Amino acid sequence: MKDKLPILFKRKNSIQVDMIWTFVISMFIALIIIAIMANLFNRYSGYRYIVYLPYFNVAAYILAFIVSFFILTRRVVTYLRTLEEGLSIIAEGNLSCRVPILRKDEIGRVASSINLMTEKLEKQIQKERDIEKSKLDLITGVSHDLRTPLTSIIGYLDLLRTGSYQNKDEYDRFVKNTYSKAIHFKKIIR
């Protein structure tokens, strides 16, 4: 613990140091307010209520500390709420949203990491969409390549089935074309 304390105070841009200083300043403000209030209490109430002074001092100190601490930490809390709102927008699917980086401490690094994560997610989703489009284009191309010889084969077989040929030479040509289209179709499938 002894080794960590000097390191803690040497670190710049640390939320821990900010909170410790906020705590110390709040205590100092509370002590000043108590001193002023006790002075006013003694001056205007006389000494007849001196018995209640310790209770009054404790209550005033606690109240002054809480109020000053809330005032001094308001910016940090507001920034945390801004980060939370940004994360909610990102969680709803708006990956173009970026959270502001207003601090250089741990909270600022969290904001930076959120933006980096969102950027990587956005790129990954775009990459997946591109792959999906590429698959659809491939399926469309293969489907067309398969349909063309198949349509030819069906056409020639229909001509042969219905006897729509003039002579034996035309019949042989239809059979030969049908066979070559079937072989071509077999090569496409491989």
C-alpha positions in Angstrom: 0.0 0.0 0.0 2.9 2.4 0.8 4.3 1.9 -2.7 0.9 2.6 -4.4 0.1 5.8 -2.6 3.0 7.9 -4.2 2.2 6.4 -7.6 -1.5 7.3 -7.3 -0.6 11.0 -6.7 2.0 11.1 -9.4 -0.5 9.9 -12.1 -1.8 12.7 -14.1 -5.3 12.4 -15.7 -6.5 9.9 -13.2 -10.1 9.7 -12.0 -8.9 8.4 -8.7 -6.8 11.5 -8.1 -9.7 13.7 -9.2 -12.1 12.0 -6.8 -9.6 12.3 -3.9 -9.1 16.0 -4.6 -12.9 16.4 -4.9 -13.3 14.7 -1.5 -10.6 16.9 0.1 -11.9 20.1 -1.4 -15.5 19.1 -0.3 -14.2 18.5 3.3 -12.4 21.9 3.2 -15.5 23.7 1.9 -17.6 22.0 4.6 -15.2 23.1 7.3 -15.3 26.7 6.1 -19.1 26.7 6.0 -19.2 25.2 9.5 -16.8 27.9 10.8 -18.9 30.6 9.3 -22.2 29.0 10.5 -20.8 28.5 14.0 -19.6 32.1 14.1 -23.0 33.3 13.0 -24.8 30.9 15.4 -22.8 32.2 18.3 -23.1 35.8 17.3 -26.8 35.9 16.8 -28.2 33.3 19.2 -26.0 34.1 22.1 -24.6 31.4 24.3 -27.9 30.0 25.5 -28.0 27.3 22.7 -24.4 26.3 23.1 -25.5 22.8 24.1 -26.9 22.2 20.6 -23.8 23.5 18.8 -22.1 20.1 18.3 -25.2 18.6 16.8 -25.7 21.7 14.6 -22.0 21.5 13.5 -22.2 17.8 12.6 -25.4 18.3 10.6 -24.1 21.4 8.9 -20.8 19.7 8.1 -22.5 16.6 6.6 -24.9 18.8 4.5 -22.2 21.1 3.3 -19.9 18.2 2.4 -22.7 16.4 0.4 -23.7 19.6 -1.4 -20.2 20.6 -2.3 -19.3 17.0 -3.3 -22.3 16.8 -5.6 -21.5 20.2 -7.2 -17.8 19.2 -7.7 -18.6 15.8 -9.2 -21.5 17.1 -11.4 -19.3 17.3 -14.6 -18.1 13.7 -14.2 -21.6 12.4 -13.6 -22.9 14.4 -16.6 -20.2 13.0 -18.8 -21.0 9.5 -17.6 -24.6 10.0 -18.5 -23.5 11.2 -21.9 -21.5 8.0 -22.4 -24.5 6.0 -21.2 -26.8 7.8 -23.8 -24.2 7.2 -26.5 -24.0 3.5 -25.6 -27.8 3.2 -25.7 -27.8 4.7 -29.2 -25.1 2.3 -30.3 -26.9 -0.7 -28.7 -30.0 0.2 -30.7 -28.0 -0.4 -33.9 -26.8 3.1 -34.8 -23.1 2.3 -35.3 -22.4 5.7 -36.8 -22.8 7.3 -33.4 -19.6 8.3 -31.6 -19.4 9.4 -28.0 -17.5 12.6 -27.2 -14.0 12.3 -25.7 -13.9 15.2 -23.2 -11.4 13.8 -20.7 -8.0 12.4 -20.7 -8.4 10.0 -17.7 -9.9 6.5 -17.4 -13.3 7.7 -18.5 -11.9 9.4 -21.6 -10.1 6.2 -22.4 -13.3 4.3 -22.0 -15.0 6.7 -24.4 -12.2 6.2 -26.9 -12.5 2.5 -26.6 -16.2 2.7 -27.1 -15.6 4.7 -30.3 -12.9 2.2 -31.5 -15.2 -0.8 -30.8 -18.1 0.9 -32.7 -15.8 1.6 -35.6 -14.6 -2.0 -35.8 -18.2 -3.3 -35.5 -19.3 -1.0 -38.3 -16.4 -2.3 -40.5 -17.2 -5.9 -39.6 -20.9 -5.6 -40.4 -20.0 -3.9 -43.7 -17.6 -6.7 -44.5 -20.3 -9.3 -43.7 -22.8 -7.4 -46.0 -20.2 -7.4 -48.8 -19.6 -11.1 -48.4 -23.4 -11.7 -48.4 -23.8 -9.7 -51.6 -20.9 -11.6 -53.1 -22.6 -14.9 -52.3 -25.8 -13.7 -53.9 -24.0 -12.6 -57.0 -22.3 -15.9 -57.2 -25.6 -17.8 -56.8 -27.2 -15.6 -59.5 -24.2 -16.2 -61.8 -24.2 -20.0 -61.2 -27.9 -20.2 -61.6 -27.7 -18.4 -65.0 -24.8 -20.7 -66.1 -26.8 -23.8 -65.2 -30.1 -22.5 -66.7 -28.7 -21.8 -70.1 -27.5 -25.4 -71.0 -30.5 -26.9 -69.2 -32.9 -24.8 -71.3 -31.1 -25.9 -74.5 -31.3 -29.6 -73.5 -35.0 -29.3 -72.7 -35.6 -27.5 -76.0 -33.7 -30.2 -78.1 -35.4 -33.0 -76.2 -38.8 -31.4 -76.8 -38.1 -31.2 -80.5 -37.0 -34.9 -80.5 -40.1 -35.9 -78.4 -42.5 -34.2 -80.7 -40.8 -35.4 -83.9 -40.2 -31.8 -85.1 -37.3 -32.7 -87.3 -37.2 -32.9 -91.1 -35.0 -35.9 -91.7 -32.5 -38.3 -90.2 -29.6 -35.8 -90.4 -31.5 -33.1 -88.5 -32.5 -35.8 -85.9 -28.8 -36.8 -85.5 -27.8 -33.1 -85.2 -30.5 -32.6 -82.4 -29.2 -35.7 -80.5 -25.6 -34.5 -81.0 -26.4 -31.0 -79.7 -28.3 -32.4 -76.8 -25.4 -34.7 -75.9 -22.9 -31.8 -76.1 -25.1 -29.5 -74.0 -25.4 -32.4 -71.4 -21.6 -32.8 -71.3 -21.2 -29.0 -70.9 -23.8 -29.1 -68.1 -21.9 -31.9 -66.4 -18.6 -29.9 -66.6 -20.3 -26.8 -65.0 -21.6 -28.9 -62.1 -18.1 -30.3 -61.3 
